[in-house]
Amino acid sequence: MKRIYNFSAGPAVLPESVLRQAAAEMLDYQGHGLSVMEMSHRSKVYQSIIDAAEADLRKLLNVPANYKILFLQGGGTTQFAMVPMNLMKNRVGDYIITGHWAQKAYDEALLFGKANIIASSKDDKFSYIPDLDNLNVSPDADYVFMCDNNTIFGTKYKKYPDVKGKILVNDASSSFLSEPMDVTKFGLIFAGAQKNVGPAGVTIVIIRDDLLEIPPLPGTPTLLQYKVHADNGSMYNTPPAYGVYICGLVFKWLLDNGGLDAMQAYNEKKAALIYDYLDASKLFKGTVRHDSRSLMNVCFRTPDAALDDLFMAEAKKQGFDNLKGHRSVGGMRASIYNAMPIEGVAALVEFMKKFEQAHI
């Protein structure tokens, strides 16, 4: 069986060794005679699985003891509501709008209180990260919301914003575990797993203990309260049990491969291959300003939409799949998450060179 090079933005490529281990353990997890998929989340065996996943994630990110790690459901989109429900004690949130998902989070916050846009790159089709040094942070803001990596537009924060002492909330979904992150700079970090961490269905939340004492807004459902999940060890209801197991295997894979410093170096090498080619190409052009380029999502296009379509069709025949850009922006997007091997990126660049020679 020959596997394709999967450049999907999510659900995305997973490490092949992780998939093979999961396959080997599918019918019988470590001699227990059943699959993790069938296992009671209240069993001692499953408790050991989720405990190990949390411990390994703490090690990878150096998560301090005064932060809780939660394994939830509902994706990043549910977090757009949970953040204001749990943190908006003054009913005011400040938002930095750098793309589709930050805009969605802002729109959701308007359901619960006042949301202020304090910076935006919408003026140039979200092709850059706005100035973060002189933000007009609202004096009464309960938090400032950012989206670290913008999957659709291919931009990435290179530094954290100065939020004047306010709680900084980070949607880190598509950059999570691709590089080291100083957890202490944030009050809350959340990430959908389906980019760099595991299968769709798991949402990871890292939240500072003191924020758990903020009373949620009146009417907040029990299942949408962070403190409830923290107090119950992510077991208030049935967690996404099998997905957490896969995430745990990925955490171990990352640790075995040198941790996040090594992963960042590897991702930088992969990204350089394609960005250096785009900078020299006469046919393909990147769509993001150099100082805002993502390591995870490389967006590019040709001068002609029909040529874009031809490129993607021919690429698919050669085993390069899911290169179509988001429907809202068009063009192409190569998502080169942690598990995308450098050989896949190099092969894509070689194919792009041949395509350019044939169509320039």
TAJO-V271071 format. One record per residue. N is the residue number from 1. RES is the residue in three letters. PHI is phi in whole degrees, 0 to 359 (NA if undefined). D_FIRST is the distance of its C-alpha to the first C-alpha in Angstrom with 2 decimals. Layout:
# TAJO-V271071
((N:RES:PHI:D_FIRST) (N:RES:PHI:D_FIRST))
This chain:
# TAJO-V271071
((1:MET:NA:0.00) (2:LYS:255:3.78) (3:ARG:277:6.40) (4:ILE:284:9.69) (5:TYR:272:12.96) (6:ASN:262:14.75) (7:PHE:262:18.48) (8:SER:297:19.75) (9:ALA:282:23.19) (10:GLY:140:22.52) (11:PRO:307:20.93) (12:ALA:237:19.07) (13:VAL:300:16.33) (14:LEU:243:16.55) (15:PRO:301:16.10) (16:GLU:298:12.77) (17:SER:295:15.06) (18:VAL:293:16.92) (19:LEU:297:14.12) (20:ARG:292:13.23) (21:GLN:294:16.98) (22:ALA:298:17.51) (23:ALA:296:14.97) (24:ALA:294:16.78) (25:GLU:261:20.06) (26:MET:301:19.44) (27:LEU:272:21.52) (28:ASP:212:23.82) (29:TYR:280:24.79) (30:GLN:48:26.28) (31:GLY:81:28.02) (32:HIS:273:29.69) (33:GLY:82:28.25) (34:LEU:206:26.94) (35:SER:278:24.49) (36:VAL:301:25.76) (37:MET:296:25.22) (38:GLU:259:27.95) (39:MET:278:30.19) (40:SER:295:33.68) (41:HIS:289:34.12) (42:ARG:267:37.55) (43:SER:282:36.33) (44:LYS:295:36.92) (45:VAL:295:33.27) (46:TYR:292:32.17) (47:GLN:302:35.13) (48:SER:293:33.88) (49:ILE:292:30.49) (50:ILE:288:32.18) (51:ASP:295:34.82) (52:ALA:294:32.34) (53:ALA:299:30.53) (54:GLU:296:33.94) (55:ALA:298:35.05) (56:ASP:291:32.02) (57:LEU:294:32.39) (58:ARG:302:36.09) (59:LYS:293:35.34) (60:LEU:300:32.88) (61:LEU:261:35.36) (62:ASN:53:38.53) (63:VAL:287:39.59) (64:PRO:295:43.31) (65:ALA:295:44.74) (66:ASN:271:46.56) (67:TYR:236:43.39) (68:LYS:264:41.58) (69:ILE:249:37.82) (70:LEU:242:36.93) (71:PHE:251:33.66) (72:LEU:241:34.34) (73:GLN:237:32.92) (74:GLY:99:33.62) (75:GLY:68:31.87) (76:GLY:300:33.82) (77:THR:297:35.63) (78:THR:294:37.47) (79:GLN:294:38.52) (80:PHE:301:40.31) (81:ALA:269:42.72) (82:MET:297:42.75) (83:VAL:300:43.89) (84:PRO:294:47.10) (85:MET:302:47.66) (86:ASN:258:47.77) (87:LEU:244:49.11) (88:MET:272:51.40) (89:LYS:292:54.66) (90:ASN:266:56.63) (91:ARG:60:54.40) (92:VAL:222:53.64) (93:GLY:227:50.33) (94:ASP:259:49.69) (95:TYR:230:46.47) (96:ILE:257:44.95) (97:ILE:261:43.12) (98:THR:239:40.32) (99:GLY:164:38.05) (100:HIS:302:36.90) (101:TRP:283:36.37) (102:ALA:296:39.60) (103:GLN:296:41.36) (104:LYS:298:39.96) (105:ALA:296:41.18) (106:TYR:299:44.57) (107:ASP:300:44.88) (108:GLU:292:44.18) (109:ALA:297:46.78) (110:LEU:297:49.39) (111:LEU:288:49.28) (112:PHE:244:50.74) (113:GLY:178:53.09) (114:LYS:266:53.69) (115:ALA:241:50.79) (116:ASN:249:51.70) (117:ILE:271:49.61) (118:ILE:258:50.69) (119:ALA:194:48.33) (120:SER:202:45.95) (121:SER:244:44.02) (122:LYS:296:44.01) (123:ASP:299:46.52) (124:ASP:234:43.89) (125:LYS:55:40.89) (126:PHE:55:39.83) (127:SER:268:38.96) (128:TYR:204:40.56) (129:ILE:264:41.63) (130:PRO:291:45.38) (131:ASP:301:48.07) (132:LEU:250:47.92) (133:ASP:274:51.09) (134:ASN:232:53.73) (135:LEU:290:52.41) (136:ASN:271:55.10) (137:VAL:292:54.12) (138:SER:291:56.14) (139:PRO:302:58.69) (140:ASP:260:57.99) (141:ALA:293:54.19) (142:ASP:281:52.50) (143:TYR:195:49.35) (144:VAL:242:47.56) (145:PHE:253:44.05) (146:MET:226:41.43) (147:CYS:240:37.74) (148:ASP:302:36.42) (149:ASN:232:33.48) (150:ASN:257:33.46) (151:THR:302:29.96) (152:ILE:286:31.06) (153:PHE:259:33.37) (154:GLY:77:31.79) (155:THR:245:34.85) (156:LYS:212:35.44) (157:TYR:297:38.64) (158:LYS:261:39.51) (159:LYS:209:42.30) (160:TYR:274:43.54) (161:PRO:287:46.41) (162:ASP:277:49.95) (163:VAL:251:50.68) (164:LYS:54:54.22) (165:GLY:85:53.57) (166:LYS:284:51.95) (167:ILE:293:48.90) (168:LEU:258:45.77) (169:VAL:252:42.86) (170:ASN:236:39.44) (171:ASP:278:36.50) (172:ALA:256:33.90) (173:SER:309:30.84) (174:SER:261:28.77) (175:SER:238:30.05) (176:PHE:302:30.28) (177:LEU:68:29.28) (178:SER:272:28.35) (179:GLU:196:31.64) (180:PRO:298:34.71) (181:MET:219:37.03) (182:ASP:278:40.64) (183:VAL:301:40.71) (184:THR:293:44.52) (185:LYS:284:44.86) (186:PHE:238:43.76) (187:GLY:275:45.23) (188:LEU:210:42.02) (189:ILE:235:38.40) (190:PHE:226:35.77) (191:ALA:204:32.09) (192:GLY:291:29.52) (193:ALA:284:26.51) (194:GLN:282:23.80) (195:LYS:258:23.91) (196:ASN:245:23.77) (197:VAL:242:24.24) (198:GLY:182:22.29) (199:PRO:283:21.62) (200:ALA:301:24.19) (201:GLY:122:27.17) (202:VAL:249:28.58) (203:THR:239:31.44) (204:ILE:261:32.90) (205:VAL:237:36.62) (206:ILE:243:38.61) (207:ILE:227:42.31) (208:ARG:289:45.51) (209:ASP:305:47.69) (210:ASP:296:50.78) (211:LEU:288:49.06) (212:LEU:289:48.50) (213:GLU:269:52.29) (214:ILE:288:52.62) (215:PRO:296:53.58) (216:PRO:294:51.07) (217:LEU:299:52.51) (218:PRO:305:54.41) (219:GLY:89:52.27) (220:THR:295:49.00) (221:PRO:302:46.99) (222:THR:306:46.54) (223:LEU:289:42.75) (224:LEU:255:43.01) (225:GLN:256:45.18) (226:TYR:302:43.69) (227:LYS:298:46.31) (228:VAL:300:45.41) (229:HIS:292:41.81) (230:ALA:295:43.03) (231:ASP:293:45.63) (232:ASN:251:43.13) (233:GLY:58:40.36) (234:SER:64:37.96) (235:MET:238:38.66) (236:TYR:299:41.30) (237:ASN:235:38.89) (238:THR:296:35.45) (239:PRO:284:33.26) (240:PRO:287:29.63) (241:ALA:301:28.91) (242:TYR:292:25.14) (243:GLY:298:24.78) (244:VAL:296:27.28) (245:TYR:302:25.35) (246:ILE:296:22.25) (247:CYS:303:24.72) (248:GLY:299:26.17) (249:LEU:296:22.94) (250:VAL:294:22.67) (251:PHE:302:26.34) (252:LYS:294:25.79) (253:TRP:300:22.90) (254:LEU:296:25.39) (255:LEU:297:28.14) (256:ASP:293:26.13) (257:ASN:255:25.37) (258:GLY:100:29.03) (259:GLY:79:29.86) (260:LEU:281:30.71) (261:ASP:296:32.61) (262:ALA:294:29.63) (263:MET:293:27.39) (264:GLN:299:30.00) (265:ALA:299:30.16) (266:TYR:295:26.40) (267:ASN:294:26.50) (268:GLU:295:29.53) (269:LYS:295:27.83) (270:LYS:298:24.92) (271:ALA:296:27.47) (272:ALA:298:29.72) (273:LEU:303:27.17) (274:ILE:276:27.03) (275:TYR:292:30.65) (276:ASP:297:32.08) (277:TYR:293:30.38) (278:LEU:300:31.64) (279:ASP:295:35.11) (280:ALA:264:35.23) (281:SER:289:33.62) (282:LYS:262:35.92) (283:LEU:249:33.57) (284:PHE:267:31.74) (285:LYS:228:33.92) (286:GLY:289:33.37) (287:THR:251:35.21) (288:VAL:239:36.34) (289:ARG:298:39.29) (290:HIS:305:38.48) (291:ASP:280:40.09) (292:SER:237:38.10) (293:ARG:292:34.53) (294:SER:280:31.76) (295:LEU:277:29.27) (296:MET:260:26.80) (297:ASN:232:27.14) (298:VAL:259:27.87) (299:CYS:258:29.53) (300:PHE:203:30.34) (301:ARG:200:31.22) (302:THR:260:32.59) (303:PRO:289:36.14) (304:ASP:224:35.07) (305:ALA:298:33.14) (306:ALA:294:32.09) (307:LEU:290:30.64) (308:ASP:302:28.76) (309:ASP:297:27.19) (310:LEU:296:26.35) (311:PHE:301:24.76) (312:MET:294:22.51) (313:ALA:296:21.55) (314:GLU:289:20.74) (315:ALA:297:18.94) (316:LYS:298:16.58) (317:LYS:298:15.81) (318:GLN:266:14.89) (319:GLY:94:12.48) (320:PHE:252:15.46) (321:ASP:243:16.09) (322:ASN:62:19.02) (323:LEU:263:21.55) (324:LYS:291:24.31) (325:GLY:293:27.41) (326:HIS:302:29.10) (327:ARG:302:30.94) (328:SER:280:34.25) (329:VAL:234:33.90) (330:GLY:73:31.50) (331:GLY:66:30.05) (332:MET:240:26.83) (333:ARG:212:25.73) (334:ALA:256:23.12) (335:SER:269:22.85) (336:ILE:242:21.98) (337:TYR:296:22.36) (338:ASN:314:22.26) (339:ALA:277:18.54) (340:MET:286:17.77) (341:PRO:290:17.42) (342:ILE:298:20.07) (343:GLU:297:17.64) (344:GLY:292:16.49) (345:VAL:293:20.18) (346:ALA:298:21.07) (347:ALA:294:18.51) (348:LEU:297:19.89) (349:VAL:298:23.39) (350:GLU:297:22.81) (351:PHE:295:21.62) (352:MET:299:24.70) (353:LYS:297:26.92) (354:LYS:296:25.85) (355:PHE:296:26.36) (356:GLU:297:29.72) (357:GLN:300:30.83) (358:ALA:277:30.20) (359:HIS:232:32.00) (360:ILE:274:34.74))
